[in-house]
């Protein structure tokens, strides 16, 4: 049995993630009480029904604090019983969540009389700390569209698209701009703001690290290649022990000032170096519009 637990902040995209998993063939149940999760798993396994071979369960803040605190221990027990269990946690910047609530006009599940939306979000974030810290996959949806999130869920959960229950290692290279903030889901962060900046070349400013003129400009500086080689050597050395330490993914974030030129180019070069060895490799440019 493969079991995906989907949790996260309200407004971060939990429903979108569950709907995508349902489209991928998972039997989905939203907002099951955490205290009943063990019984639910035992009942589905005892049925022997093929429809329960892959199950996704949504767990949110509408649970008792004690049940949420005990969830990581329960996950470890399920794994000991031979269940392939992964925890996915969706996060987003508070200002983004406030904007989303303003657009949908929905009420936060923890909001009450006398408390603001920001109070409810802060309380929820604290309540869900045990789940976020135990998560195998953390996705920051702040700059994602619904399409981006659906694609990310499929890439991270399904990997090669075979639906295999055997865990696969997924490597994600993500470019970002420091002025927009460091991605919450980053495992390693590399700062490339010391590299020559195409932004100061008037002809290159409108472009991105995906464009040939920008790439040629950066290729012309030896320190750029040295930076890429040094980062690649570090990743190459530490990926093997990480991949066997009960981890199914690694996110490497590369940042420059605006996230459009240097970081994009470096991410593309690193992806090219690692793609053959890691076929589940993903690339994301958080400061660029979706293609």
Phi, psi and omega in degrees: 000136174251126184237124177249120174263121182250120179223178179150177180289144178298129182096354182275348175119021183298319180295320177299316180297316180295320178297322178294318178297324176296319177297331181276000176103009178277144171277117189249137175228125182258142174057045173284136177303131183302328181293339181261001185299315181300314180296321179299314180297316181297320180293317181293322179290321182293333182293330181072006182286134182296338181293343180260015179295326177230121187231140174236133184234129176271131178231121182233194187285355178277051178225160175293143181303321181296324179290322177293319179300327184272354184298316178302322178294320178296320179300317178297322177296317180297321178294322178296332179277004176093010180271130177282095188246129176235144178248123178249127180239127180257129183235163175197155178298142183302317180297324177294318179296319178298318179297318179297319178295324178295326181284323183270340182061025177276161180262133178293137184299338181257002181283144180216184181295131177087356180246143181273170177298319180295325176298316181295319179295319179295318179295320179295317180300319178294317182298325185268006180307315180302325180284317182297324180287335180267357186293141174278327181230122175244127182238122175270113185263011186308316184255016183262143168276172176301319179298317179301315182293317178301319179293319180296318179299315180296317181296316184285323184274315185270332178063259185275003176081006182274345183075013181298144177274357178282124181301139178240152180266126182246128180249124180244125171257125183232128174268150179205167176251129181300331180290345176262351181103153179281134179303133182294335186271007184285134173269318175236139178235127177241132182261116181249022180292347178283348182282156177306137189256113178298341182303328183278359172263115187306322182288336183264343186305317181289343184277188178223175178294353177274346184272143184300317180300320178293316179300317181295322177300314181289324177299335183282000181244119184299328183293335178294313179295323177296319178299312180299317181294319180295317178297316181298319179296319179299313181296317181300323182288323188259349178297315181303310179294329178293318185291339179258002182262047177059036177243141179249357182203162174213132178249121178250116182257132180244122185239140168235194186294303184257347178080022184243333187247280188297311183295323179295315180297315181297318178300316180297321180291319178294319179299321179297324181289328189254351189297322182293320183282331182236085184297341177274014184297138180238151176232136177219134177246097191292335182266357179257148177295150179298140181294000000 
